[in-house]
Amino acid sequence: MQTSDSQTYDYIVVGGGSAGAVVANRLSSDARNRVLLLEAGPASHPWSRIPIGYAKLIKNPAANWLYTAEPDANTNGRRLSAPRGRLLGGSSAINGNAFVRGQAQDFDTWAQMGNRGWSYKDVLPYFKRMESYRGGGDDAYRGREGPLRVTNPEPRDPLYVALIKAAGEVGIPHNPDYNGARQDGIAMSQATIANGRRMSTARCYLDPIRGRPNLHIETGALTEGLVLDGKRCIGVRYSLGGTAREARAAGEVVVSAGSFNSPQLLELSGIGQPERLRSLGVEVCHALPGVGENLRDHYAPRTRWLIGKKGITFNDRGRGLALVHQALRYFLTGKGMLGMVAAPLRAFVRSRDGLEAPDLLLGWVPMLTEPGPKGPKLSRQSGMTCYAHPMRPESKGHVHITSADPRQQPAITFNFLTAPIDAELTVRAVGIARAIMYAPAMADLALTEIGPGPALATNDEILDWVRQVAETTYHPVGTCKMGSDAMAVVDHQLRVRGIDGLRVADASIMPTLTSGNTNAPSIMIGEKAADMVLKHATA
């Protein structure tokens, strides 16, 4: 491999994903700041522009790291897929487009854990600043002029109308804005979709500023290590087209590589658990035992239902001549199957009376799919799925390098359901999903339960089924967690503990999971991190 001379910037951002694109945008807004953004993947992929393109990218190495988790007892020995975006926009460019901030309680919990400045009151201005929300709601909670376009579809489809009515029949009200004053209830999924196009952070934060002379974006650039001078990070080593390069940062390096790749990069650079690093031949530069620990994700079984009434789901409306109609509808209006969020309807519910806020999430997908070699494919049977899971799981796993080679996938271990409360709440979530599907409003659809199936009724039977079929919902967090305890990796300013000039800004810093999808909180973290860096520079 050839080596080129290094260049110097004020700031280097590693990872052009959900948070990294935001950081690069905000840091380069001051023309005096020279900013380098490094992204391992390409600049874009054609399927990323179309919302339904997530189905084409879920197993596509051109835009996806295609990670898999280690097998364990609570996955029945299965290696679960753990897709992560590998292109500008990161996972915001391949995800299901759902926009969920989480509850005020989530962020207040972070603050109560000692992370000053991360309460809901503190982060709400960043949520508002980042979005241009096209929908109703209270301006006290919603932003109207930010770069990220967020839409709120109307519940006009007969299937969604029936589900909202059914949820009401079992005590779950309709909530027109779950990102507003309260999250409780059933609602259409707010989405990072506008005019039929995906609103990734690449589209919203990077495309409008491509002409900035002080922002240099390198794609196809794999960051292999951080350059340390004692206990200060002064740059990065990366490879581009077979050439080894080095870039120096006069100010700071911000690692925004995600919950798998951020701890991987720290460990490759000698920051982590000393014995683990030594065993792999990595020179220990700084002992930090929490690197790669505290991994959390949502573990979700998908209940499956056949629908006897024809023409209701996309199994009927998405194949043959009907698919041609869907394509034409999309290209003329931006709507229909090709322009929809992955789970167009969701409900935030409480597992029991007396809780202050919802603790379970249900999401409906208006079709049945079957696994295929290139991703999910439409089933020939007409039906739908409803995933159901606890929102704030207590089970914790880890991710660690297994080699000093940066091209080697880290070992991902989720340890799902090891916390007893997670198993208990998963069973309750499945029970609530069943209650909605069997409510009177659904009778006209002639439903047949095929997963788990009516024969499975006891808690043990449901859990056994969960172990056989559940998947993640692709929301890994926590592996460089924020805090002040011995296992914290970054402090409340997102500075890596014990290393100057280095911050982490992505979902890996979340000490706990937020209540719902994690893309919106990740973008918020990017906004807040950029402010921290800029304020430090002027202090």
Beta strands, then each sheet from edge to edge (+ up, - down):
strand 1: 2-3
strand 2: 7-14
strand 3: 35-39
strand 4: 67-68
strand 5: 81-82
strand 6: 131-134
strand 7: 148-151
strand 8: 185-188
strand 9: 193-194
strand 10: 197-198
strand 11: 215-219
strand 12: 221-229
strand 13: 232-240
strand 14: 243-255
strand 15: 271-272
strand 16: 286-287
strand 17: 299-300
strand 18: 302-307
strand 19: 345-349
strand 20: 360-365
strand 21: 369-370
strand 22: 377-378
strand 23: 383-390
strand 24: 398-400
strand 25: 411-413
strand 26: 447-451
strand 27: 471-472
strand 28: 502-504
sheet 1: 1+ 14+ 2+ 3+ 11+
sheet 2: 1+ 14+ 13- 12+
sheet 3: 1+ 14+ 28+
sheet 4: 4+ 5-
sheet 5: 6+ 7+
sheet 6: 8+ 19- 20+ 23- 18+ 26-
sheet 7: 9+ 10-
sheet 8: 15+ 16+
sheet 9: 17+ 27-
sheet 10: 21+ 22-
sheet 11: 24+ 25-
end
